[in-house]
Amino acid sequence: VPSNVTTRIQQLEADLGVELFVRTGKRMTLSVAGERFVDYAHKLLALEAEARHVITGGRDGGLLRMGSMESTAASRLPALLAKYHALHVNTSLQLSTGPTRALLEQLRTGVLDCAFAALSPATEADVLLDELGLQALPVWKEELLLLLPSTESAAQSVADIHTRTLAAFPLGCTYRSMAEQALGMAESPEWRVLEIASYHAMIACVAAGNCVTLVPASVLKLAGVPHSLTTLSVGMVDTLLVWRKGYDVPAFQHLLALL
């Protein structure tokens, strides 16, 4: 009951000697200390689940919490996860999507066990992952394509593009940062970004002639793109399976075996 919850929170704060919540009238929000404590709480809970799963040798099936970029979830994971489920029916799979930056942070704090993400070729991937206590394995190679409206059909290179709006996911998306680099947006104040949370909506905006967008070729194959839209290749990038160093449970090893 609420009164018991309040008592337990007060006991925890007294034990720690800090306030975990900022109280304003009847409202409560996490304090700075509370935010930090939540990170450790996630890690502790994840470690308990990991310990139980390892000690039983995976007998209970366990839980595998995966994160993924939207593009990978759409084009790569359905067949993989269906095969995993068929082989390991007792393992519970949880999947959430988000941009790479958010996925790496959720891995660091123990919210996720593993994630499918991408890092820009300009990023010192080994250094970044090491700082976060993570490791990675390349699993797929994606060709990235700039999708152009029909008005840009004559464009043979990025320099020929006249449209000055990029449809992209919010900040933290690796593909967005790669598109901004390829288009030279930092050197051109004319560019603006239209933030959209769906590839289908991005493609629709391009079809309407409003903008350009960057999409993996594997996603375009699924999307049924109008033939009037043209593409320019901007290179290849690896999709990585990323996980915490030392994370070695049966449910995760089964995923590695399939990959």
Buried (B, 14 or more C-beta within 10 A) or exposed (E): EEEEEEEEBEEEBEEEEBBBBEEEEEEBEBBEBBEEBBBEEBBEEBEEBBEEBBEEEBEBBBBBBBBBBBBBBBBBBEEBBEEBEEEBEEBBBEBBBBBBBBBBBBBBBBBBBBBBBBBBEEBEBEEEBEEBEBBBEEBBEBBBBBBBBEEBEEBEEEEEBEBBBBBBBBEBBBBBBBBBBBBEBEEEEEBEBBEBEEBEEBBBBBBEBEBBBBBBBBBBEBBEBEEEBBBBEBEEBBBBBBBBEEBEBBBBEBBEEEE
